[in-house]
Amino acid sequence: MSETERIYTVPLKEAWNAQRYRRSERAMMVLKAFAKRHMKAETITVDTTVNEAIWARGIKSPPHKIRVKMTKDDEGAVTITMAEVEAKPETKESKKEPKSKAKAKAAKEESKVEAKAEAEGEPKVEAEKKE
């Protein structure tokens, strides 16, 4: 048997049925039950990063869902860690600055060059406009 690795989004909504001061504890129980059911394991180890993510907002308000990576080793023990967040690729349109912002940025840079030249005692030099 080889090592199995899966990424799950675990719904922790069930933890909100518990008393207010026991919700994060209940969320940990729900996470372990989910791992036991889906990975068919008896031994479950939760990484500290997952524990901190659930307890980050305190005992009263754990997250409603959490994205985790579950790894099952050869002995059948499961380790739960946080899943890496994939960055969304930027589109061409979002990379481009609007024309008005680009012009304002260019004007700001020109004023900085002129101010620097005055501070050094040099005569003003007109910056070339890029078009």
Buried (B, 14 or more C-beta within 10 A) or exposed (E): EEEBEEEBEBEBEBBEEBEEEEBBBBBBBBBBEBBBEEBEBEEBBBBEEBBEBBBEEEBEBBBEEBBBBBBBBEEEBBBBBBBEEEEEEEEEEEEEEEEEEEEEEBEEEBEEEBEEBEEEEEEEEEBEEEE
